[in-house]
Amino acid sequence: MEQLPYELSFCHKFNLHKWLGLNMDDYDLRTIARIYGVKLRALKKIEASFEKNLEGLAQTLRREKGTKPTLDTPVRVCAIGDSITSDRESYAKILARLWKDDAKRTIIDCSVSGDTTYHLIERFYSTIVSEEFDWAVLFIGTNDCRELDDDAHISNISLDEYKRNMRFLMKSLLDRGKTVVNVTIPYVDNLRLRQMFTESNQQYDDERIDRTNGFIRELSREHNTHLAELAEACKNYGDDVLEEDGLHVNSRGHMLLCRLLWDILP
């Protein structure tokens, strides 16, 4: 396990093996254990805890929302994003668990941890366009906003570049007849972020996140697409919605997004 950059539970939770560009089933634990250089039983124990939490979250959502009407035509939803989506306890996994017995509703995870809009465009044709889907949940921008914690404050992707990239992604999806849901990005706790990633010397600027969300709203209005206001939901929630790293949303945050999407997705 010394070869891993973080604890095994963190690496597995956010599918860090996908950084390598490896295409495999999310539940091929034997292969993932070999990639990480760990015992399969250690990975299975971590996976079991994620599975238990997922089942509980799906049951909670079912109790709150009941059952959606039966669809006449099958609908396939593509979850596009970064590590917040590529999380083994994410909104996409919760909805997949909720719909496991629904033959007409499917959600697929086309997200990769660490992705910016630039990375997403790099793999757009190979890992997204190649998939069959009707709806796209486009939840990307957190990593674009990350910047150096020094006088330069250089961001991963400038706001202008982000806007250009998002316009390309939006047009490409709409031109292919996809129904798009845009998701605003949540806040980040820099104190916890620095404690978790001690050597990164990186941070997030609240103003940049606000401007990014302003553009997401503007783009959604411009193209008349659906908007899931996760940023506002997180701000208005009465409890902590972030993981210990201050970056990823926790189960409460993912449930907020599930509730928003419940009212949007068919």
Sequence and secondary structure as in RCSB ss.txt:
>XXXX:A:sequence
MEQLPYELSFCHKFNLHKWLGLNMDDYDLRTIARIYGVKLRALKKIEASFEKNLEGLAQTLRREKGTKPTLDTPV
RVCAIGDSITSDRESYAKILARLWKDDAKRTIIDCSVSGDTTYHLIERFYSTIVSEEFDWAVLFIGTNDCRELDD
DAHISNISLDEYKRNMRFLMKSLLDRGKTVVNVTIPYVDNLRLRQMFTESNQQYDDERIDRTNGFIRELSREHNT
HLAELAEACKNYGDDVLEEDGLHVNSRGHMLLCRLLWDILP
>XXXX:A:secstr
 TTSSS HHHHHHTTGGGGGT    TT HHHHHHHHT  HHHHHHHHHHHHHHHHHHHHHHHHHH      SS E
EEEEEESTTTS TTSHHHHHHHHTTT TTEEEEE   TT  HHHHHHTIIIIITTS  SEEEEE  HHHH EESS
SS  BSS HHHHHHHHHHHHHHHHHTT EEEEE      HHHHHHHSTTT EE  HHHHHHHHHHHHHHHHHHT 
EEE HHHHHHH SS  B TTSSSB HHHHHHHHHHHHTT  
